[in-house]
Amino acid sequence: MIPKETIDTIFETARIEEVVGDFVTLKKRGANMLGNCPFHDEKTPSFTVSPTKNIYKCFGCGKGGHAVNFVMEIDQLSYPEALKYIAKKYNIEVPEEEQTPEQIEKSNLRESLFIVNSFANDYFQNSLHKTVEGKAVGLSYFKERGLSEEMINKFQLGYNHDSWDAFTKSALESSYKQEFLEKTGLSIFKDDKAFDRFKGRIIFPIHSISGRILGFGGRALKKDEKAKYLNSPESEIYHKGKVLYGMYFSKSAIVKNDNCLIVEGYTDVIQFHQGGVKNVVSSSGTALTAEQISLINRLTKNITVLFDGDAAGIRASLRGVDLILEQGMNVKICSFPKGEDPDSFAKENSEEALQQYLKENSKDFIAYKASLLMEEALNDPTTKAELIRDIVTSISKISDQIKQELYVRECARIMDISEEVVFSTLAQMLKKTNAEIQKNYQKQKKVFEVVKSSTPVKKVNVQHVLEQKII
């Protein structure tokens, strides 16, 4: 229980524009502030924050309330957890009562998983800093990679002993239930035996945008391990495609710089922070998803994707560009010299040199894509034609017609082809896309008609539902 006087202090201290501003880019609009709603997809801002009334309201989806309510909604926190989050932001001391095993058992599933992950995070950090094996293996590895003590502590890096069940034993002895150890994926139980998922690995905790531990990434240090990197499995609280590593530590810098840098790995993010560049997140080695891009879209409209010199990796990552364009965002691409990646480049260069390199080498997506693919086309007309279609496909994802026309002209200039041909190709693609949308519309309409006829008591406005779905 949090004392009433503490709750009152939290409510009196919290400023709605400051709390919301940690998650959404807000712009002044008269007495209020406006931004894109974080609770539903929208291209025209309808999310309003009133500093004078200390409340928020979205006129698109209808959600609204005060600062605590917002934090509960944005990160699916309980009321006490939301209070503690805001208290931490404003340095308000909250009297804590240590939870007993009985209280832990009574917690709901999500809270139980968070509690187990918190215990694991403390355990891994303790193993890294306070055990002989952790210091000799884990800590020495981080130091060899050039990470400072400050960064190791900031990102809460850890180590799990090279023992089959050291962590699991410790958790069970501390009264944490097997059910939750299995559901977080921290432990594997088979034939009455227990195994640590992250046995002998250095640990990267993965935080939610508000700082809670959702899961972990573990890197193997032995060369004979089948999987170099291992992540927590999907769970009630961890969905890999909806999380960006480093977002918790980078969100303020992303808003301040009005740009988000995207890298591939954990150490890329940490090394950039150490180098003074903090508006950076990682897709954790997977292709970007629409959900991850939406997360960035709350904070900025600008994304710069950073590639290393590996051609295969670049081509794979280019597929994420279309998803970024579909959400009405601006995207640039920056690659590093051959043999370099964001981690090594940041380690070897000063903040000023790093910033200068990013500024000079970040190219608009169409210019980068064209220059990269033109190397493959050479003088082959067939390959060049496919290249042009590839670029026009990306342009077709842009909803802003002015931007679309400017990109068509740029494509024609770079590819040395008439604008009329590019416009014609674009029109064909858009016609095909609209035809597919209409086809899906008709399919869904039939489904809704069946539902409507089978549920006469509840009338369904099929036309309205389908239009909303397509929009």
C-alpha positions as CSV (number, residue, x, y, z in Angstrom):
1,M,0.0,0.0,0.0
2,I,1.2,3.5,-0.9
3,P,0.2,6.1,1.7
4,K,-2.5,8.5,0.7
5,E,-0.3,11.5,1.3
6,T,2.4,10.1,-1.1
7,I,-0.3,9.5,-3.7
8,D,-1.5,13.1,-3.3
9,T,2.0,14.4,-3.7
10,I,2.5,12.4,-6.9
11,F,-0.7,13.8,-8.4
12,E,0.1,17.3,-7.4
13,T,3.7,17.1,-8.8
14,A,3.1,15.3,-12.1
15,R,2.7,17.6,-15.1
16,I,0.8,15.9,-17.9
17,E,2.8,17.5,-20.7
18,E,6.1,16.2,-19.1
19,V,4.8,12.7,-18.5
20,V,3.3,12.3,-22.0
21,G,6.3,14.1,-23.5
22,D,8.4,11.1,-22.6
23,F,6.4,9.0,-25.0
24,V,4.9,11.3,-27.6
25,T,6.3,14.3,-29.5
26,L,4.0,17.2,-28.6
27,K,3.7,20.6,-30.4
28,K,2.2,23.8,-29.0
29,R,-1.2,24.6,-30.4
30,G,-2.7,27.6,-28.6
31,A,-3.2,26.8,-24.9
32,N,-2.9,23.0,-25.6
33,M,-0.4,20.6,-27.1
34,L,-1.0,18.2,-30.0
35,G,0.6,15.0,-31.1
36,N,0.0,11.6,-32.7
37,C,-2.0,9.3,-30.5
38,P,0.1,6.4,-29.0
39,F,-2.9,4.2,-28.6
40,H,-4.0,3.9,-32.2
41,D,-2.5,4.5,-35.7
42,E,-3.2,7.9,-37.1
43,K,-1.5,10.2,-39.6
44,T,-3.4,13.4,-38.6
45,P,-2.7,14.3,-34.9
46,S,-5.8,14.1,-32.7
47,F,-4.1,13.5,-29.4
48,T,-4.5,16.7,-27.2
49,V,-2.8,17.5,-23.9
50,S,-4.0,20.3,-21.8
51,P,-1.3,21.7,-19.4
52,T,-3.8,24.0,-17.6
53,K,-6.3,21.1,-16.9
54,N,-3.5,18.6,-16.5
55,I,-5.3,16.0,-18.6
56,Y,-5.0,14.4,-22.1
57,K,-7.7,13.4,-24.6
58,C,-7.6,11.7,-28.0
59,F,-10.4,12.8,-30.2
60,G,-9.7,9.8,-32.5
61,C,-10.0,6.8,-30.2
62,G,-11.6,8.5,-27.2
63,K,-9.0,7.7,-24.6
64,G,-8.3,10.3,-22.0
65,G,-7.4,11.0,-18.4
66,H,-4.6,12.2,-16.1
67,A,-0.9,11.5,-15.9
68,V,-1.2,8.2,-13.9
69,N,-4.0,6.9,-16.1
70,F,-1.8,7.7,-19.2
71,V,1.2,5.7,-17.8
72,M,-1.1,2.8,-16.9
73,E,-2.5,2.7,-20.4
74,I,0.8,3.3,-22.4
75,D,2.8,0.5,-20.7
76,Q,0.0,-1.7,-19.2
77,L,1.0,-1.0,-15.7
78,S,-1.0,-1.5,-12.5
79,Y,-2.1,1.6,-10.6
80,P,0.7,1.2,-7.9
81,E,3.3,0.6,-10.6
82,A,2.2,3.7,-12.5
83,L,2.4,5.8,-9.3
84,K,5.9,4.5,-8.7
85,Y,7.0,5.3,-12.3
86,I,5.9,8.9,-11.9
87,A,7.3,9.1,-8.4
88,K,10.7,8.0,-9.8
89,K,10.5,10.6,-12.5
90,Y,10.0,13.4,-10.0
91,N,12.3,12.0,-7.3
92,I,9.4,11.4,-4.9
93,E,10.2,8.8,-2.3
94,V,7.6,6.0,-2.1
95,P,7.6,3.9,1.1
96,E,8.2,0.3,0.0
97,E,7.1,-2.9,1.7
98,E,9.1,-6.0,0.8
99,Q,7.0,-8.6,-0.9
100,T,6.6,-12.0,0.8
101,P,6.4,-15.2,-1.2
102,E,2.7,-15.3,-0.4
103,Q,2.2,-11.8,-1.9
104,I,4.1,-12.8,-5.0
105,E,1.8,-15.9,-5.4
106,K,-1.2,-13.6,-5.3
107,S,0.1,-11.2,-8.0
108,N,-1.5,-11.5,-11.4
109,L,0.4,-13.3,-14.2
110,R,1.9,-10.2,-15.8
111,E,3.1,-8.8,-12.5
112,S,4.5,-12.1,-11.6
113,L,6.5,-12.3,-14.8
114,F,7.8,-8.8,-14.2
115,I,8.8,-9.6,-10.7
116,V,10.7,-12.8,-11.8
117,N,12.4,-10.8,-14.5
118,S,13.4,-8.1,-12.0
119,F,14.9,-10.8,-9.7
120,A,16.8,-12.3,-12.7
121,N,18.1,-8.9,-13.7
122,D,19.5,-8.3,-10.2
123,Y,20.9,-11.9,-10.2
124,F,22.8,-11.5,-13.5
125,Q,24.2,-8.1,-12.5
126,N,25.4,-9.5,-9.2
127,S,27.0,-12.5,-11.0
128,L,28.8,-10.1,-13.3
129,H,30.2,-7.7,-10.7
130,K,30.5,-9.8,-7.5
131,T,31.6,-13.3,-8.5
132,V,35.0,-14.6,-9.6
133,E,33.7,-16.2,-12.8
134,G,31.6,-13.2,-13.7
135,K,34.5,-10.8,-13.4
136,A,36.9,-13.1,-15.2
137,V,34.6,-14.0,-18.1
138,G,31.7,-11.6,-18.4
139,L,33.2,-8.3,-17.2
140,S,36.5,-8.8,-18.9
141,Y,34.6,-9.4,-22.2
142,F,32.7,-6.1,-21.9
143,K,35.9,-4.3,-21.1
144,E,37.6,-5.9,-24.1
145,R,34.8,-4.5,-26.2
146,G,35.7,-1.1,-24.9
147,L,32.6,-0.6,-22.7
148,S,33.0,1.7,-19.7
149,E,31.9,0.9,-16.2
150,E,29.3,3.7,-16.6
151,M,27.7,2.1,-19.7
152,I,27.8,-1.4,-18.2
153,N,25.9,-0.1,-15.2
154,K,23.6,2.1,-17.2
155,F,22.3,-0.7,-19.4
156,Q,22.3,-3.1,-16.5
157,L,24.5,-5.7,-18.3
158,G,24.9,-9.0,-16.6
159,Y,26.3,-12.6,-16.8
160,N,24.9,-16.0,-16.1
161,H,27.3,-18.7,-14.8
162,D,28.3,-21.6,-17.0
163,S,26.3,-24.0,-14.9
164,W,23.3,-26.0,-15.9
165,D,21.0,-24.6,-13.2
166,A,22.7,-22.1,-11.0
167,F,20.2,-19.3,-11.7
168,T,17.1,-21.6,-11.6
169,K,18.2,-23.1,-8.2
170,S,18.7,-19.6,-6.8
171,A,15.3,-18.5,-8.0
172,L,13.5,-21.5,-6.6
173,E,15.3,-21.2,-3.3
174,S,14.1,-17.6,-3.2
175,S,10.5,-18.8,-3.5
176,Y,9.9,-17.9,-7.1
177,K,7.5,-20.4,-8.7
178,Q,8.5,-22.8,-11.5
179,E,5.4,-21.7,-13.5
180,F,6.7,-18.1,-13.9
181,L,10.3,-19.2,-14.5
182,E,9.0,-21.3,-17.4
183,K,6.7,-18.6,-18.8
184,T,9.4,-16.0,-18.9
185,G,11.7,-18.5,-20.6
186,L,14.4,-18.0,-18.0
187,S,14.3,-21.7,-17.1
188,I,13.6,-24.9,-18.9
189,F,12.2,-27.9,-17.0
190,K,12.4,-31.3,-18.6
191,D,12.1,-34.8,-17.0
192,D,12.4,-33.4,-13.5
193,K,15.6,-31.6,-14.5
194,A,16.1,-27.8,-14.6
195,F,18.2,-25.9,-17.1
196,D,19.1,-22.2,-17.3
197,R,18.3,-20.8,-20.8
198,F,21.1,-18.3,-20.6
199,K,23.8,-20.7,-19.3
200,G,27.3,-19.2,-19.7
201,R,26.1,-16.1,-21.5
202,I,26.5,-12.3,-21.1
203,I,23.2,-10.7,-20.6
204,F,21.5,-7.7,-22.1
205,P,18.2,-6.9,-20.3
206,I,15.5,-5.6,-22.6
207,H,13.4,-2.7,-21.2
208,S,10.0,-1.4,-22.0
209,I,9.6,2.2,-22.9
210,S,9.0,3.0,-19.2
211,G,11.9,0.9,-17.9
212,R,10.4,-2.4,-16.9
213,I,12.3,-5.6,-17.7
214,L,10.4,-7.4,-20.5
215,G,13.0,-10.1,-21.3
216,F,16.7,-10.7,-22.0
217,G,19.2,-11.2,-24.8
218,G,22.1,-13.5,-24.1
219,R,25.3,-13.8,-26.1
220,A,27.4,-16.9,-26.0
221,L,31.1,-16.6,-25.4
222,K,32.0,-20.1,-26.4
223,K,32.7,-20.7,-30.1
224,D,31.0,-24.1,-30.1
225,E,27.6,-22.8,-29.1
226,K,25.0,-23.4,-31.9
227,A,23.3,-20.0,-31.3
228,K,25.5,-17.0,-30.9
229,Y,22.6,-14.9,-29.6
230,L,19.6,-16.2,-27.7
231,N,16.5,-14.1,-26.7
232,S,13.7,-14.7,-24.2
233,P,10.8,-16.4,-25.9
234,E,7.5,-14.7,-26.6
235,S,5.5,-14.3,-23.4
236,E,2.6,-12.4,-21.9
237,I,4.9,-9.4,-21.4
238,Y,7.5,-9.8,-24.2
239,H,6.7,-9.5,-27.9
240,K,10.0,-9.1,-29.8
241,G,8.4,-7.5,-32.8
242,K,6.9,-4.7,-30.6
243,V,10.0,-3.8,-28.7
244,L,13.1,-1.7,-29.6
245,Y,16.3,-2.3,-27.6
246,G,17.5,0.9,-26.0
247,M,14.2,2.9,-26.4
248,Y,13.9,3.5,-22.7
249,F,17.4,5.1,-22.6
250,S,17.1,6.9,-25.9
251,K,13.5,8.3,-26.0
252,S,14.4,11.8,-24.7
253,A,17.3,12.2,-27.1
254,I,15.1,11.0,-30.0
255,V,12.6,13.8,-29.2
256,K,15.4,16.4,-28.7
257,N,17.1,15.5,-32.0
258,D,13.9,14.9,-33.9
259,N,15.5,11.8,-35.4
260,C,15.9,8.2,-34.5
261,L,18.9,6.2,-35.5
262,I,18.3,2.4,-36.0
263,V,21.2,-0.1,-35.7
264,E,21.2,-3.8,-35.6
265,G,22.8,-5.0,-32.3
266,Y,22.8,-4.4,-28.6
267,T,26.5,-3.2,-28.5
268,D,25.9,-0.8,-31.4
269,V,23.4,1.0,-29.2
270,I,25.6,1.0,-26.1
271,Q,28.7,2.1,-28.0
272,F,26.8,5.0,-29.6
273,H,25.6,6.1,-26.1
274,Q,29.2,5.9,-24.9
275,G,30.3,8.0,-27.8
276,G,27.7,10.7,-26.9
277,V,25.1,9.9,-29.6
278,K,22.0,8.8,-27.7
279,N,19.1,9.0,-30.1
280,V,19.6,5.3,-31.2
281,V,17.7,2.1,-30.9
282,S,18.2,-1.5,-32.1
283,S,15.8,-3.9,-33.9
284,S,17.8,-6.7,-32.1
285,G,19.0,-8.4,-35.3
286,T,15.5,-8.8,-36.8
287,A,13.8,-7.0,-39.7
288,L,11.9,-3.9,-38.6
289,T,8.2,-4.4,-37.9
290,A,5.2,-2.0,-38.3
291,E,4.8,-2.0,-34.5
292,Q,8.4,-1.0,-33.9
293,I,8.1,1.8,-36.4
294,S,4.9,3.0,-34.8
295,L,6.8,3.2,-31.5
296,I,9.3,5.6,-33.1
297,N,6.5,7.5,-34.8
298,R,5.2,8.7,-31.4
299,L,8.5,10.5,-30.9
300,T,9.7,11.7,-34.3
301,K,8.8,11.5,-38.0
302,N,12.5,11.0,-39.0
303,I,14.4,7.7,-39.1
304,T,18.0,7.1,-40.2
305,V,18.9,3.4,-40.7
306,L,22.5,2.6,-40.1
307,F,24.1,-0.3,-42.0
308,D,27.5,-1.9,-41.7
309,G,29.4,-2.9,-44.8
310,D,27.8,-6.3,-45.3
311,A,25.9,-6.2,-48.6
312,A,23.5,-9.1,-47.7
313,G,22.6,-7.3,-44.4
314,I,22.0,-4.1,-46.3
315,R,19.6,-5.7,-48.9
316,A,17.7,-7.4,-46.1
317,S,17.3,-4.2,-44.1
318,L,16.2,-2.2,-47.1
319,R,12.9,-4.1,-47.0
320,G,12.1,-2.2,-43.8
321,V,12.2,1.1,-45.7
322,D,8.8,0.5,-47.3
323,L,7.2,0.0,-43.9
324,I,8.6,3.3,-42.7
325,L,7.3,5.1,-45.8
326,E,3.9,3.6,-45.3
327,Q,3.6,5.3,-41.9
328,G,4.2,8.7,-43.5
329,M,7.7,9.0,-42.1
330,N,11.0,10.3,-43.6
331,V,13.8,7.9,-43.9
332,K,17.5,8.2,-44.6
333,I,20.2,5.6,-44.9
334,C,23.8,5.6,-43.8
335,S,26.4,2.9,-44.3
336,F,29.8,2.6,-42.8
337,P,33.1,1.8,-44.5
338,K,33.8,-1.8,-45.5
339,G,34.8,-3.8,-42.5
340,E,33.2,-1.3,-40.0
341,D,29.9,-1.5,-38.2
342,P,28.3,1.1,-35.9
343,D,29.9,-0.5,-32.8
344,S,33.5,-0.4,-34.1
345,F,33.1,3.0,-35.8
346,A,31.7,4.6,-32.7
347,K,34.5,3.1,-30.6
348,E,37.3,4.4,-32.8
349,N,35.9,8.0,-33.4
350,S,35.1,11.0,-31.2
351,E,31.5,12.2,-30.8
352,E,32.3,15.1,-33.1
353,A,33.7,12.8,-35.8
354,L,30.8,10.4,-35.4
355,Q,28.2,13.2,-35.7
356,Q,30.0,14.6,-38.7
357,Y,30.1,11.2,-40.5
358,L,26.4,10.7,-39.9
359,K,25.6,14.1,-41.2
360,E,27.7,13.8,-44.4
361,N,26.9,10.2,-45.2
362,S,23.1,9.9,-44.5
363,K,21.4,9.8,-47.8
364,D,17.8,10.0,-48.8
365,F,16.5,6.5,-49.3
366,I,15.9,6.8,-53.0
367,A,19.5,8.1,-53.7
368,Y,21.0,5.3,-51.5
369,K,18.8,2.6,-52.9
370,A,19.6,3.7,-56.5
371,S,23.3,3.9,-56.0
372,L,23.4,0.5,-54.3
373,L,21.3,-1.3,-56.8
374,M,22.9,0.4,-59.8
375,E,26.1,-1.4,-59.0
376,E,24.3,-4.6,-59.7
377,A,22.5,-3.4,-62.8
378,L,25.6,-2.2,-64.6
379,N,24.6,-2.0,-68.3
380,D,22.0,-4.7,-68.2
381,P,18.7,-3.2,-69.3
382,T,16.6,-6.0,-67.8
383,T,18.2,-5.6,-64.4
384,K,17.9,-1.8,-64.6
385,A,14.2,-2.1,-65.4
386,E,13.7,-4.3,-62.3
387,L,15.7,-1.7,-60.3
388,I,13.4,1.1,-61.4
389,R,10.3,-1.0,-60.4
390,D,11.9,-1.7,-57.0
391,I,12.4,2.1,-56.4
392,V,8.9,3.0,-57.7
393,T,7.4,0.3,-55.4
394,S,8.9,2.2,-52.4
395,I,7.6,5.5,-53.8
396,S,4.1,4.0,-54.1
397,K,4.1,3.5,-50.3
398,I,4.2,7.3,-49.7
399,S,0.8,8.8,-49.1
400,D,1.8,12.4,-49.4
401,Q,1.3,13.3,-53.1
402,I,3.7,16.2,-53.1
403,K,6.5,14.0,-51.7
404,Q,5.5,11.3,-54.1
405,E,5.9,13.6,-57.2
406,L,9.3,14.9,-55.9
407,Y,10.6,11.4,-55.5
408,V,9.4,10.4,-59.0
409,R,11.4,13.3,-60.5
410,E,14.4,12.3,-58.4
411,C,14.1,8.7,-59.5
412,A,13.9,9.8,-63.2
413,R,17.0,12.0,-62.8
414,I,19.1,9.4,-61.1
415,M,18.1,6.6,-63.4
416,D,18.3,8.7,-66.5
417,I,14.8,7.9,-67.6
418,S,11.8,10.1,-68.5
419,E,9.4,11.3,-65.7
420,E,6.5,10.1,-67.8
421,V,7.6,6.5,-67.7
422,V,8.1,6.6,-64.0
423,F,4.7,8.3,-63.4
424,S,3.1,5.6,-65.6
425,T,4.8,2.8,-63.7
426,L,3.7,4.4,-60.4
427,A,0.1,4.7,-61.7
428,Q,0.0,1.0,-62.7
429,M,1.2,0.0,-59.2
430,L,-1.3,2.2,-57.4
431,K,-4.1,0.9,-59.6
432,K,-3.1,-2.7,-58.8
433,T,-2.9,-1.9,-55.1
434,N,-6.4,-0.3,-55.1
435,A,-7.8,-3.2,-57.0
436,E,-6.4,-5.6,-54.4
437,I,-7.9,-3.4,-51.6
438,Q,-11.3,-3.4,-53.3
439,K,-11.1,-7.2,-53.7
440,N,-10.3,-7.7,-50.0
441,Y,-13.1,-5.2,-49.2
442,Q,-15.7,-7.3,-51.1
443,K,-14.4,-10.5,-49.4
444,Q,-14.8,-9.0,-45.9
445,K,-18.1,-7.5,-46.9
446,K,-19.5,-11.0,-47.6
447,V,-18.2,-12.2,-44.2
448,F,-19.8,-9.3,-42.4
449,E,-23.1,-9.9,-44.2
450,V,-23.1,-13.5,-43.0
451,V,-22.4,-12.3,-39.4
452,K,-25.1,-9.7,-39.8
453,S,-27.7,-12.2,-41.0
454,S,-26.8,-14.6,-38.2
455,T,-27.0,-12.0,-35.4
456,P,-30.3,-10.1,-36.0
457,V,-30.5,-8.7,-32.5
458,K,-27.3,-6.7,-32.9
459,K,-27.3,-4.5,-36.0
460,V,-23.9,-4.0,-37.7
461,N,-23.1,-1.1,-40.0
462,V,-21.1,-3.2,-42.4
463,Q,-20.2,-0.3,-44.7
464,H,-18.8,1.8,-41.8
465,V,-16.9,-1.1,-40.3
466,L,-15.2,-2.0,-43.6
467,E,-14.3,1.6,-44.4
468,Q,-12.7,1.9,-41.0
469,K,-10.8,-1.3,-41.5
470,I,-9.4,-0.2,-44.9
471,I,-8.5,3.3,-43.6
